[in-house]
Structures are given as C-alpha cells and as structure tokens.
Amino acid sequence: MNKTLFSQIQRLFERTYAQVGINLEDCLIDRTRCAQLSILAGKSARELSELARTFLRRAGDQLYVGIYYSRWLIEQLEQHDPRAGLSNRNIRSLIAFVEEINHALHAALQFKSGTREIASEDFARNLELQAQVDTYLVLLLFVAFFRQTQRVSRTDRRWLRFHLFARQCPDAFHNKNLRGRYLETNQLAASYTQYLDTLNGMRRLNEIRCFRSLDYGAKRERILALMDSSAN
C-alpha cells in the first residue's frame, strides 16, 4: 500500500520527536464538522484560514483532535504532489498541510506529558511557533531531495522564507489577540530558523529536540538570547 503524504509527514515528525500513539489521519473531519466546531470556537475563529484548521477539545483526561483540509487544498496537492517537486504551484498548500499535522501532533505530545491548559494563549503560541519552525525544516527536506548535491542553496532558502515568513500578514487580523500571536511567533520563528541554518545535522537535531521540550516562555527567551548573542 502506498503511504499517504499525511502519514509520511507524521512519521517524519515522530522520528524527530516522539511517537504520538495514534494515527492522526483518523482525526480528519469534513466541512460540515469543521463549520460546527468553528461556531463553538467563538468569533475569533472566523478570521482563521478556511483552507485548513486544527480543533482541540479537552474532556477530562482525554484530548479530542479534529483536522480539517478544504477540498481545494487537497486538490492542489493531488494535482501538484510535492513529492514530485516543490514549486510556486504547491508550496503554500504544502505549508498549510504540514502545519496542521504539526499542531495536532505537538498538542497530543504535550497532553501526554501532562499539559492540560490547552485553551491558554501560551499553549496556542507554543503550537504556532513550533509549527513554523518544523514546517521550515520539512520544506528544506523537500527541496534538498530534488537537488543532485542534496544541498539547499541560499536562493532556495530565501524562496522558502518568503513563502513561510515574509508573505504572512499578521496585521490583517482584526482580533488583537490573533494579530499579536501571529506577529510574534512569525518573527521568532524567522529568527530561530536562521540560527538553525548555521548548525550541522546532528547539532540541529539535538537543538530542536531540546527546543520542543520548552514551554512558550522559555522558547521565546531562548530565541531572544540567540538574537542578542548574534548582534554582539
């Protein structure tokens, strides 16, 4: 049986961090369920992308996860499968696809480790920051796979950064909280991934594993400290 793009990405994250213990593809929901959960999520959820969303709900010691992808996004990835090459035709769809898997996986891992405040702002920012960092690293792997030298050029990195960081428009959010969340995490992720680019493979792996174990405040302080040291 051919492995799906979804399962391959989940497996990649699990090899990097830890086994989540469930098949996240079982958490996929349809448009009707997405609409129902969006209403329950409140007014601010109306501003989130309609292309892809992850829903989290806690009931006692159980975490319920719902992952939604629009039909349009799936069609884009089917027509321009990133496993056959990454281009301007599929990079935005791949970013959205990877980020939702990442949100679900890290939420589940944090819940397994004892985190229960999944409705807190720090929890949301933690997931968003982690997703942007991990998605950048996934994009690098896709680009490197199709390079004969297996090396990613500066031009490649600028292209990836443009789509993942520069194209984001946090100021477009009307909700002040969402605007602050996406503005801060975008800036932190852009800075942290620049640092990761300076590390070799093993050092980078050790760094991101340690980084994942931190809460949001510690992640933020880690990145700000790195920025200060590079400025001196």
C-alpha positions as CSV (number, residue, x, y, z in Angstrom):
1,M,0.0,0.0,0.0
2,N,1.3,3.4,-0.9
3,K,1.9,5.7,2.0
4,T,0.0,8.9,2.0
5,L,1.7,12.3,2.2
6,F,-0.1,12.8,5.5
7,S,1.3,9.6,7.0
8,Q,4.8,10.3,5.7
9,I,4.9,13.7,7.4
10,Q,3.5,12.4,10.6
11,R,6.2,9.7,10.6
12,L,8.9,12.3,9.9
13,F,7.8,14.3,13.0
14,E,7.6,11.2,15.2
15,R,11.1,10.1,14.2
16,T,12.3,13.6,15.1
17,Y,10.5,14.0,18.4
18,A,8.4,11.1,19.8
19,Q,5.6,8.7,19.0
20,V,2.2,10.2,19.4
21,G,0.5,6.9,19.8
22,I,-2.4,7.5,17.3
23,N,-2.9,7.7,13.5
24,L,-3.6,11.4,13.1
25,E,-5.3,10.7,9.8
26,D,-8.2,9.2,11.8
27,C,-8.7,12.8,13.1
28,L,-9.6,14.2,9.7
29,I,-13.0,15.9,9.6
30,D,-15.3,17.1,6.8
31,R,-16.5,20.5,6.0
32,T,-19.8,20.2,7.9
33,R,-18.0,19.2,11.1
34,C,-15.5,22.0,10.6
35,A,-18.3,24.5,10.4
36,Q,-19.8,23.1,13.6
37,L,-16.5,23.3,15.5
38,S,-15.8,26.8,14.2
39,I,-19.0,28.1,15.7
40,L,-18.1,26.5,19.0
41,A,-14.6,28.1,18.9
42,G,-16.0,31.6,19.0
43,K,-15.9,34.8,17.0
44,S,-12.1,34.9,16.7
45,A,-12.1,31.6,14.8
46,R,-13.9,33.3,11.9
47,E,-10.6,35.0,11.0
48,L,-8.6,31.8,10.7
49,S,-7.9,30.3,7.4
50,E,-10.7,28.4,5.8
51,L,-8.2,26.2,3.9
52,A,-7.0,24.2,6.9
53,R,-7.7,24.1,10.6
54,T,-7.0,22.1,13.7
55,F,-9.5,21.8,16.5
56,L,-8.6,20.7,20.1
57,R,-11.0,19.9,22.9
58,R,-10.3,18.5,26.3
59,A,-12.8,16.3,28.2
60,G,-11.3,15.2,31.5
61,D,-8.1,13.3,30.7
62,Q,-9.0,12.9,27.1
63,L,-7.9,15.1,24.2
64,Y,-10.0,15.2,21.1
65,V,-8.5,16.4,17.8
66,G,-10.1,17.4,14.6
67,I,-8.1,18.3,11.5
68,Y,-9.8,19.9,8.5
69,Y,-8.5,20.5,5.0
70,S,-10.6,22.1,2.3
71,R,-11.3,20.2,-0.9
72,W,-9.4,22.9,-2.8
73,L,-6.2,22.5,-0.8
74,I,-6.3,18.7,-1.2
75,E,-6.9,19.0,-5.0
76,Q,-3.9,21.3,-5.2
77,L,-1.7,18.8,-3.5
78,E,-3.1,16.0,-5.7
79,Q,-2.5,17.9,-8.9
80,H,0.9,19.1,-7.9
81,D,2.2,16.5,-5.5
82,P,5.2,18.0,-3.6
83,R,6.8,14.5,-3.6
84,A,7.4,15.1,-7.3
85,G,8.8,18.6,-6.8
86,L,8.2,21.8,-4.8
87,S,7.3,24.9,-6.7
88,N,5.2,28.1,-6.5
89,R,2.2,26.0,-7.5
90,N,2.2,23.9,-4.4
91,I,4.3,25.4,-1.7
92,R,1.5,27.4,0.0
93,S,-0.7,24.4,0.1
94,L,2.1,22.2,1.5
95,I,2.8,24.8,4.2
96,A,-0.8,24.7,5.4
97,F,-0.9,20.9,5.1
98,V,2.2,20.4,7.2
99,E,1.3,23.0,9.9
100,E,-2.0,21.3,10.8
101,I,-0.4,17.9,11.2
102,N,2.3,19.6,13.4
103,H,-0.3,21.4,15.5
104,A,-2.1,18.1,16.2
105,L,1.0,16.1,16.9
106,H,2.6,18.5,19.3
107,A,-0.7,19.1,21.1
108,A,-1.1,15.4,21.6
109,L,2.5,15.1,22.8
110,Q,2.1,17.9,25.3
111,F,-1.1,16.4,26.5
112,K,0.6,13.1,27.0
113,S,3.3,14.8,29.1
114,G,0.7,16.3,31.4
115,T,-0.2,19.7,29.9
116,R,-3.9,20.4,30.4
117,E,-4.3,24.2,29.8
118,I,-4.9,23.7,26.1
119,A,-7.1,26.8,25.9
120,S,-4.4,29.2,27.1
121,E,-2.8,31.8,24.9
122,D,0.7,30.4,25.7
123,F,-0.4,27.0,24.5
124,A,-1.6,28.4,21.2
125,R,1.5,30.4,20.7
126,N,3.7,27.5,21.5
127,L,1.9,25.3,18.9
128,E,2.2,28.1,16.3
129,L,5.8,28.8,16.9
130,Q,6.7,25.1,16.8
131,A,4.7,24.6,13.6
132,Q,6.5,27.4,11.8
133,V,9.9,26.1,12.8
134,D,9.1,22.5,11.9
135,T,7.5,23.4,8.6
136,Y,10.6,25.3,7.6
137,L,12.7,22.2,8.2
138,V,10.3,20.0,6.3
139,L,10.4,22.4,3.3
140,L,14.2,22.2,3.4
141,L,14.0,18.4,3.2
142,F,11.7,18.6,0.2
143,V,14.0,21.0,-1.6
144,A,17.1,19.0,-0.8
145,F,15.6,15.8,-2.1
146,F,15.4,17.2,-5.6
147,R,18.9,18.6,-5.6
148,Q,21.6,16.4,-7.1
149,T,24.0,17.6,-4.4
150,Q,21.4,17.2,-1.7
151,R,22.4,20.8,-0.7
152,V,20.0,23.7,-0.4
153,S,21.2,27.0,-1.9
154,R,20.8,30.5,-0.5
155,T,18.3,31.2,-3.2
156,D,16.3,28.2,-2.1
157,R,16.3,29.4,1.5
158,R,15.2,32.9,0.5
159,W,12.4,31.4,-1.5
160,L,11.2,29.3,1.4
161,R,11.5,32.1,3.8
162,F,9.5,34.4,1.6
163,H,6.6,32.0,1.4
164,L,6.7,30.9,5.1
165,F,7.6,34.1,6.8
166,A,7.6,37.2,4.6
167,R,4.2,36.5,2.9
168,Q,2.4,36.3,6.2
169,C,0.2,39.3,7.1
170,P,-0.5,39.2,10.8
171,D,-1.7,42.9,10.7
172,A,-4.6,41.7,8.6
173,F,-6.3,40.2,11.7
174,H,-8.9,42.4,13.3
175,N,-8.7,40.4,16.5
176,K,-5.9,42.0,18.6
177,N,-5.0,38.7,20.2
178,L,-4.7,36.8,16.9
179,R,-2.7,39.7,15.5
180,G,-0.3,39.7,18.4
181,R,0.0,35.9,18.3
182,Y,0.9,35.6,14.6
183,L,3.1,38.6,14.6
184,E,5.3,37.5,17.5
185,T,5.5,33.8,16.5
186,N,6.3,34.7,12.9
187,Q,9.2,36.9,14.0
188,L,10.5,34.4,16.5
189,A,10.3,31.5,14.0
190,A,12.1,33.5,11.3
191,S,14.9,34.4,13.7
192,Y,15.2,30.9,15.2
193,T,15.4,29.1,11.8
194,Q,18.2,31.5,10.7
195,Y,20.1,30.2,13.7
196,L,19.2,26.6,12.8
197,D,20.7,27.1,9.4
198,T,24.1,27.7,10.9
199,L,24.1,24.2,12.6
200,N,25.2,20.9,11.1
201,G,22.7,18.0,11.0
202,M,23.3,16.4,14.4
203,R,23.6,19.7,16.3
204,R,20.4,20.9,14.7
205,L,18.6,17.7,15.7
206,N,19.7,18.0,19.3
207,E,18.8,21.7,19.3
208,I,15.3,21.3,18.0
209,R,14.6,18.3,20.4
210,C,15.6,20.4,23.3
211,F,13.6,23.4,22.0
212,R,10.4,21.3,21.6
213,S,10.6,20.4,25.3
214,L,10.4,24.0,26.4
215,D,7.2,25.9,27.2
216,Y,6.4,29.0,25.2
217,G,8.0,31.5,27.6
218,A,11.3,29.5,27.6
219,K,11.2,29.2,23.8
220,R,10.8,32.9,23.5
221,E,13.7,33.6,25.9
222,R,15.9,31.1,24.1
223,I,15.4,32.8,20.7
224,L,15.8,36.3,22.1
225,A,19.1,35.3,23.8
226,L,20.3,33.9,20.5
227,M,19.4,37.1,18.7
228,D,21.2,39.1,21.4
229,S,24.4,37.0,21.1
230,S,24.4,37.2,17.3
231,A,24.0,41.0,17.5
232,N,27.1,41.4,19.7
